[in-house]
Amino acid sequence: MSRPAELAESLLESGISAIKIWPFDPHAAEFRGQHISAEGMRTALRPFEEIRKAVGDRMEIMLEMHSLWSLPAAKRIAIEVAAFNPTWFEDPIRMNNAQALAEFASTTNVWTCASETLGTRFAYKDYLDRDATHVVMADLCWTGGLTEGRKIAAMADTYHRPVAPHDCIGPVGFAAAIQMSFSQPNTLIQESVRAFYRGWYLELVTELPKIENGYVYPTEAPGLGLELQKSFFERPDLSIRESRL
């Protein structure tokens, strides 16, 4: 948000050639996502300008929109951002109307990505049937684990759509998403947060998959390849919730 060009250059040095940004988020509250001012538009476009000026097309840019916008406002944003050749628009509107997202997707040549907020494969099928998403993003912690995640990925494959597993929840979900990424032929990219897997993720688990030069490598350990740190269970901020079927 503050030094996008510097971050893009740093990521490229690490072998990472794609970045997800959300510079429109701060402007959504001004008009409750129903409108964006000319000043807000200029400000939000600045990171795209700075990244392209610094590294050109060597960096893919994905726009995360966090379901904050009305359909007309999202369309307007898409028109302006398309000039910077983004890879996809992610969750431009609230994920409660597949037909509305299909309308958005039909008005731009940029891919539409949806959605980390959807649940089971049945929700994704509705969006796929309506051509509402080009890239299927799923978070295994929200969709029902590896079993449901693989069903979603396999279904996306029958529609000739790639999948991009989501990460932002924690190291166990990240490790599970990586395992699914390796298992599916239509995996496009695995989301990751460098500051997380180099930072607080390491405080919670015994180890993480190797990430080097923009690639993640499969672990040789059984299962997900990691366990929770013993000290994790002694944390004063720990709370435990169980879900039972």
C-alpha positions as CSV (number, residue, x, y, z in Angstrom):
1,M,0.0,0.0,0.0
2,S,2.9,2.4,0.7
3,R,5.9,1.2,-1.3
4,P,4.5,-1.1,-4.1
5,A,7.4,-0.7,-6.5
6,E,9.9,-1.6,-3.8
7,L,7.9,-4.7,-2.8
8,A,7.6,-5.8,-6.4
9,E,11.3,-5.6,-6.9
10,S,11.9,-7.5,-3.6
11,L,9.6,-10.3,-4.6
12,L,11.2,-10.6,-8.0
13,E,14.6,-11.0,-6.3
14,S,13.0,-13.9,-4.4
15,G,11.8,-15.5,-7.6
16,I,8.2,-14.5,-7.0
17,S,6.6,-13.1,-10.2
18,A,3.0,-12.4,-9.0
19,I,1.6,-10.0,-6.5
20,K,-1.9,-9.5,-5.1
21,I,-2.8,-6.0,-4.1
22,W,-6.0,-4.3,-2.8
23,P,-5.5,-0.5,-3.1
24,F,-9.2,0.1,-3.6
25,D,-10.3,-1.3,-0.2
26,P,-9.7,2.0,1.7
27,H,-12.0,3.8,-0.7
28,A,-14.9,1.4,-0.4
29,A,-16.2,2.7,2.9
30,E,-16.6,6.3,1.7
31,F,-19.7,5.5,-0.3
32,R,-20.4,2.0,1.1
33,G,-19.0,0.4,-2.1
34,Q,-21.7,2.0,-4.2
35,H,-19.4,4.5,-5.8
36,I,-15.8,5.6,-6.0
37,S,-14.7,9.2,-6.4
38,A,-12.4,10.4,-9.1
39,E,-9.8,11.2,-6.4
40,G,-10.2,7.7,-4.9
41,M,-9.8,6.1,-8.3
42,R,-6.5,8.1,-9.0
43,T,-5.1,7.1,-5.6
44,A,-6.0,3.4,-6.0
45,L,-4.5,3.2,-9.4
46,R,-1.2,4.6,-8.3
47,P,0.3,1.2,-7.0
48,F,-0.4,-0.3,-10.5
49,E,1.4,2.6,-12.1
50,E,4.4,2.4,-9.8
51,I,4.7,-1.4,-10.2
52,R,4.5,-1.3,-14.0
53,K,7.0,1.6,-14.1
54,A,9.5,-0.2,-11.8
55,V,9.4,-3.8,-13.2
56,G,7.2,-3.7,-16.3
57,D,5.4,-6.9,-17.2
58,R,7.8,-9.1,-15.3
59,M,5.4,-9.0,-12.4
60,E,1.8,-10.3,-12.7
61,I,-0.7,-8.2,-10.7
62,M,-3.9,-9.6,-9.2
63,L,-6.5,-7.2,-7.9
64,E,-8.2,-8.3,-4.7
65,M,-11.5,-6.5,-4.2
66,H,-12.7,-8.3,-1.1
67,S,-16.4,-8.3,-2.2
68,L,-16.7,-4.7,-1.2
69,W,-18.3,-3.2,-4.3
70,S,-21.7,-2.9,-6.0
71,L,-21.8,-4.3,-9.5
72,P,-21.7,-0.8,-11.3
73,A,-18.8,0.4,-9.2
74,A,-16.9,-2.9,-9.7
75,K,-17.4,-2.5,-13.5
76,R,-16.1,1.0,-13.4
77,I,-13.0,0.0,-11.4
78,A,-12.4,-2.9,-13.8
79,I,-12.3,-0.6,-16.8
80,E,-9.6,1.6,-15.3
81,V,-7.5,-1.2,-14.0
82,A,-7.6,-3.2,-17.2
83,A,-5.1,-0.7,-18.8
84,F,-2.4,-2.1,-16.5
85,N,-2.9,-5.7,-17.7
86,P,-3.8,-7.4,-14.4
87,T,-4.0,-11.2,-14.3
88,W,-7.4,-11.3,-12.5
89,F,-10.1,-9.4,-10.6
90,E,-10.9,-11.3,-7.4
91,D,-14.2,-11.2,-5.6
92,P,-15.3,-7.8,-7.0
93,I,-18.8,-8.1,-5.5
94,R,-20.4,-10.0,-2.7
95,M,-20.5,-13.7,-3.4
96,N,-24.2,-14.2,-3.0
97,N,-25.4,-13.8,-6.6
98,A,-23.7,-15.9,-9.4
99,Q,-25.7,-14.1,-12.1
100,A,-24.4,-10.7,-11.0
101,L,-20.8,-12.0,-11.0
102,A,-21.4,-13.5,-14.5
103,E,-22.5,-10.1,-15.7
104,F,-19.3,-8.6,-14.3
105,A,-17.1,-11.3,-15.9
106,S,-18.8,-10.8,-19.3
107,T,-17.9,-7.1,-19.4
108,T,-14.1,-7.4,-19.1
109,N,-11.3,-9.4,-20.9
110,V,-9.5,-9.8,-17.6
111,W,-10.1,-13.1,-15.7
112,T,-12.5,-13.1,-12.8
113,C,-11.4,-15.1,-9.8
114,A,-13.9,-16.5,-7.2
115,S,-14.0,-17.2,-4.3
116,E,-12.3,-17.8,-1.0
117,T,-15.6,-17.1,0.7
118,L,-17.6,-19.8,-1.0
119,G,-18.3,-23.0,0.9
120,T,-18.9,-26.4,-0.7
121,R,-18.7,-27.7,-4.3
122,F,-22.4,-26.9,-4.7
123,A,-21.8,-23.2,-4.5
124,Y,-18.9,-23.3,-6.9
125,K,-21.1,-25.3,-9.4
126,D,-23.6,-22.5,-9.5
127,Y,-20.8,-20.0,-10.5
128,L,-19.3,-22.3,-13.0
129,D,-22.6,-23.1,-14.7
130,R,-23.1,-19.4,-15.2
131,D,-19.6,-18.7,-16.5
132,A,-19.1,-16.3,-13.6
133,T,-15.5,-17.3,-12.7
134,H,-12.5,-18.1,-14.8
135,V,-10.2,-19.0,-11.9
136,V,-11.6,-21.0,-9.0
137,M,-10.1,-20.0,-5.6
138,A,-10.9,-22.1,-2.6
139,D,-9.8,-22.1,1.0
140,L,-9.6,-25.6,2.4
141,C,-10.3,-24.3,5.9
142,W,-13.7,-23.0,4.8
143,T,-14.7,-25.5,2.1
144,G,-14.4,-28.6,4.3
145,G,-10.8,-29.7,4.0
146,L,-8.9,-31.7,1.5
147,T,-11.7,-34.0,0.5
148,E,-14.1,-31.2,-0.5
149,G,-11.2,-29.1,-1.9
150,R,-10.2,-31.8,-4.3
151,K,-13.8,-32.3,-5.4
152,I,-14.0,-28.5,-6.1
153,A,-10.8,-28.6,-8.1
154,A,-11.9,-31.7,-10.1
155,M,-15.2,-30.1,-10.9
156,A,-13.4,-26.9,-12.0
157,D,-11.3,-29.1,-14.3
158,T,-14.4,-30.4,-16.0
159,Y,-15.2,-26.8,-16.9
160,H,-11.6,-26.2,-18.1
161,R,-11.0,-23.8,-15.3
162,P,-7.8,-23.6,-13.3
163,V,-7.7,-23.5,-9.5
164,A,-5.7,-21.2,-7.2
165,P,-5.9,-22.4,-3.6
166,H,-6.2,-19.5,-1.1
167,D,-3.9,-18.9,1.9
168,C,-4.2,-16.4,4.7
169,I,-5.5,-18.4,7.6
170,G,-2.5,-20.2,9.0
171,P,0.3,-22.7,8.5
172,V,-1.7,-25.9,8.6
173,G,-4.2,-24.7,6.0
174,F,-1.3,-23.5,3.9
175,A,0.4,-26.9,4.1
176,A,-2.9,-28.6,3.2
177,A,-3.5,-26.3,0.2
178,I,0.0,-27.0,-1.1
179,Q,-0.7,-30.7,-0.9
180,M,-3.9,-30.2,-2.9
181,S,-2.0,-28.0,-5.4
182,F,0.4,-30.8,-6.1
183,S,-2.4,-33.3,-6.5
184,Q,-4.5,-31.4,-9.1
185,P,-3.5,-31.1,-12.8
186,N,-5.4,-27.8,-13.1
187,T,-3.5,-25.9,-10.4
188,L,-2.5,-22.5,-11.7
189,I,-0.8,-20.9,-8.7
190,Q,-0.6,-21.4,-5.0
191,E,-1.3,-18.2,-2.9
192,S,1.2,-17.5,-0.2
193,V,2.1,-14.6,2.1
194,R,5.9,-14.2,2.3
195,A,5.7,-12.3,5.6
196,F,3.6,-15.1,7.1
197,Y,5.7,-18.1,6.1
198,R,8.8,-16.3,7.1
199,G,7.2,-15.0,10.2
200,W,4.5,-16.0,12.6
201,Y,3.7,-19.3,10.8
202,L,7.0,-20.6,12.1
203,E,5.9,-19.8,15.7
204,L,3.1,-22.4,15.4
205,V,4.4,-25.4,13.6
206,T,7.5,-27.6,13.5
207,E,8.4,-26.9,9.9
208,L,7.0,-25.6,6.6
209,P,7.4,-26.8,3.0
210,K,10.5,-25.5,1.3
211,I,9.9,-22.3,-0.8
212,E,12.6,-21.2,-3.1
213,N,12.9,-19.1,-6.2
214,G,9.1,-18.7,-6.4
215,Y,8.4,-22.5,-6.2
216,V,7.2,-24.6,-3.3
217,Y,8.5,-28.1,-3.0
218,P,6.7,-31.2,-1.6
219,T,7.6,-32.4,1.8
220,E,8.8,-35.9,2.5
221,A,7.3,-36.1,6.0
222,P,4.1,-38.1,6.4
223,G,0.7,-36.4,6.3
224,L,0.8,-32.7,5.9
225,G,4.5,-32.7,6.7
226,L,4.2,-30.7,9.9
227,E,2.9,-30.7,13.5
228,L,1.9,-28.0,15.9
229,Q,4.7,-26.8,18.2
230,K,4.4,-28.2,21.7
231,S,4.6,-24.7,23.0
232,F,1.5,-23.9,20.9
233,F,-0.7,-25.6,23.5
234,E,0.8,-23.5,26.3
235,R,-0.1,-20.2,24.7
236,P,-2.2,-17.9,26.9
237,D,-4.2,-16.7,23.9
238,L,-5.1,-20.2,22.8
239,S,-8.8,-21.1,22.4
240,I,-10.1,-24.4,21.2
241,R,-13.4,-25.0,19.3
242,E,-14.6,-28.3,18.0
243,S,-17.0,-29.0,15.2
244,R,-18.8,-32.3,15.1
245,L,-21.0,-33.9,12.5
